[in-house]
């Protein structure tokens, strides 16, 4: 009987230790580039939307280390993008964020190299598997009797 209680105790302890890992694996954050805006001073602002799918599992202050790449996979620029807390309810499930960088030519993709979330005063590296990159294509805008953009 004592041996059975010991096995049950070890099993219960193992489940408690695994639950944070499983919760991390179940997190989801979609990310898509929505625009790029040039501002004076040769600065390009890459705009993104991140969304946790309305899971109710909030995302603490987040820093993403990003790399801008050309079609050949060559790194053109790197930078960090900071986000405020989001996703603890359906109303806050998405967050807009921007990466400001000196403008470079021929950017064809953005790569997430590292994601760090602040939790309880500590910086925690998120597994990159929680990110779901989305390809966003704006809809065609036309003017009656005019040209399409």
C-alpha positions in Angstrom: 0.0 0.0 0.0 2.8 2.4 0.9 4.5 1.6 -2.5 1.3 2.4 -4.3 1.0 5.8 -2.5 4.6 6.5 -3.4 4.0 5.8 -7.1 0.8 7.9 -7.1 2.7 10.8 -5.4 5.5 10.7 -8.0 3.0 10.5 -10.8 1.1 13.5 -9.4 4.3 15.5 -9.0 5.3 14.7 -12.6 2.0 16.0 -13.9 2.4 19.3 -11.9 5.9 19.8 -13.4 4.7 19.1 -16.9 1.7 21.3 -16.9 3.6 24.6 -17.5 5.5 22.9 -20.4 2.2 21.7 -22.0 0.6 25.2 -21.5 3.6 26.7 -23.4 3.2 24.2 -26.3 -0.6 25.1 -26.5 0.0 28.8 -26.8 -0.6 30.3 -30.2 0.3 33.7 -31.8 -0.3 34.5 -35.4 1.8 37.2 -36.9 1.5 39.0 -40.2 3.1 42.0 -41.9 0.3 44.4 -42.7 2.2 47.4 -44.2 5.5 49.2 -44.6 5.6 53.0 -44.3 8.5 55.3 -45.3 9.0 58.2 -43.0 11.5 61.1 -43.5 15.1 60.4 -42.6 15.1 57.2 -44.7 13.3 55.2 -41.9 11.0 52.4 -42.9 8.3 51.3 -40.4 7.3 47.7 -40.9 3.8 47.2 -39.3 2.6 43.8 -37.9 -0.5 42.4 -36.3 -0.2 39.7 -33.7 -3.2 37.7 -32.5 -3.4 34.9 -29.9 -6.7 33.5 -31.4 -8.8 34.7 -28.4 -7.6 31.8 -26.3 -7.7 34.0 -23.1 -4.1 33.0 -22.3 -2.5 36.5 -22.2 0.9 37.3 -23.6 3.1 39.5 -21.4 5.3 42.2 -22.7 7.0 40.7 -25.7 10.2 41.5 -27.6 10.7 39.9 -31.0 14.2 39.9 -32.6 13.6 40.1 -36.4 15.7 39.8 -39.5 14.7 41.3 -42.8 15.8 39.1 -45.7 16.0 39.2 -49.5 14.8 36.5 -51.9 18.2 34.7 -51.6 17.9 34.5 -47.8 20.5 37.1 -47.2 20.1 39.3 -44.1 19.5 42.9 -45.1 18.8 44.3 -41.6 18.0 43.2 -38.0 16.0 44.8 -35.2 13.9 44.3 -32.1 10.2 44.9 -32.0 8.5 45.5 -28.6 4.8 44.7 -27.9 2.7 45.5 -24.9 0.7 42.9 -23.0 -2.2 41.5 -25.1 -4.6 38.5 -25.4 -6.1 38.1 -22.0 -9.6 38.5 -23.5 -11.4 38.5 -26.8 -11.3 42.3 -26.8 -7.5 42.4 -26.5 -6.7 39.3 -28.5 -4.7 41.2 -31.1 -1.9 43.8 -30.9 -0.4 46.1 -33.5 3.4 46.5 -33.5 6.1 48.2 -35.6 9.7 47.7 -36.4 11.5 50.8 -37.3 14.7 50.5 -39.3 16.8 52.3 -41.9 15.2 51.6 -45.3 16.9 48.8 -47.3 16.1 47.6 -50.8 14.7 44.2 -51.9 13.2 43.0 -48.6 11.1 39.9 -49.4 10.6 38.3 -46.0 10.9 38.8 -42.2 12.2 36.1 -40.0 11.6 35.8 -36.2 14.9 34.9 -34.6 14.0 35.1 -30.9 11.0 35.9 -28.8 11.3 37.0 -25.2 8.3 37.5 -22.9 8.3 39.2 -19.5 6.7 37.1 -16.8 6.7 37.9 -13.1 9.7 40.2 -13.6 11.7 37.6 -15.5 12.6 37.4 -19.2 11.5 34.1 -20.6 12.4 32.8 -24.1 9.3 31.6 -25.9 9.6 28.6 -28.2 9.3 29.9 -31.8 6.8 27.1 -32.5 4.1 29.2 -30.8 4.2 31.6 -33.8 2.1 31.0 -36.9 3.3 33.3 -39.7 0.4 34.5 -41.9 0.8 35.8 -45.5 -1.3 38.9 -45.8 -2.4 40.2 -49.2 -4.4 43.4 -49.2 -7.5 43.5 -51.3 -7.5 45.4 -54.6 -8.8 49.0 -54.3 -10.5 50.6 -57.3 -12.1 53.9 -58.2 -15.2 53.9 -60.4 -14.0 55.0 -63.9 -10.4 55.1 -62.6 -7.5 52.9 -62.2 -6.8 50.0 -59.9 -4.1 50.1 -57.3 
